[in-house]
Amino acid sequence: MSRETEELMADLEGLRIEVARLNNHRFIKIHNSTLRLVWFQLLRGLAFGFGSVAGATVVVSIAGYFLSHIDFVPILGDWASALAEEIMSNTQRVETGQ
């Protein structure tokens, strides 16, 4: 065989090894089955949705708390106080079951 053919054979063998290594990778194994892929994406979506809602809840709660303590700006202070009172009344209604 010629030198070029030997080099091509060596390159081909290297590619075979890399493809085998890639096929044994965890990412490929998870996405190899449609059922596993759907399950993985479902869990991923649930985690993203829960994280988004929890994060937004924390941000809005902190913003509402700080805004309710602003009294030097009459419009914002009144609005924030009304918002805080509404949140507290809804919380009490939920706790009492009404």
N, C-alpha and C positions, 0 to 999 in steps of 0.2 A: 504494500500500500504506500501511497505517497504521503508526504508530510502533511499536506492540506487535509487529506482524508482522516489521518490520525488526529489532527487537531479538531476536526468536526466531530469525530466520534467522542473525543474527550469532552467537548462542549455539550454534546447531546447527553452524555452520562451525567454531567453536572446539572443540566436542566432536569433530568429525571429525578435526581436526588432532591433538588429544590422543590419540585412539584409534589413529591411524596411528603416532604417536610411541611409544605403548605397545606396539603390535604389532612395532615394529622393535627393541624392547629385547632385550638378550642373554638375560635370564631367560625371556622368552616364547619366543624362538627355541629355547632348549635344551629347554623343556618342550612344545614344539609337536609333537615326534615321540615316539612311544611308545618306540621303540628307544633313542633318545638319553636319554630320561628314565630308562629301566631301567639303562642304562650309567652314567649320572651317579649314580644312587642306589646302584648296586653299588660304585662307587669310593668313594663317601661312606661306605658301611657298612664297607668294608675299612679305610679310613683311621681311622674311629672305633674299630674293633676293635683294630687294631694300636696305636693310641695308648693305648687303655685297658690293654692287656696290658703295653706297655712302661712305662707310668706305674706300674702296680701292681708290676711287677718292681723298679723303682727304689725305690719306697717300702718294699717288704718287705725288700729287700736292706739298705737303710740302717737300718731298724728292727732287723733281725737283727744287724747289725754293732754297733750301739750296745747292744743288749740283751746281746750276748755279753760285753761289757766291764763289765757290772754285777756286781760281786762282793760289794758290801756288803749286798745283799738275797739271802740264801741260796737261796730258792725260785726267784726270777727268774734269778739267776746260773746256777744248775744247769740250769734249763730252757733258757736261752738258749745255754749251752755245748753242751748236747745237740743243740739245733736246729742250731747252727753245725757241729758234727761230722757230723750227718746230711747236711747240705747239701754239705759237703766230700766225704764218702764217695760220695754220688750223683754229684757232679761228676767225681770220679776214675773211677768205674765207667763213666760215659758217655764220658770221654776215652779209656779203654782198650778200649772196645767190648764190655764185659761186660753 
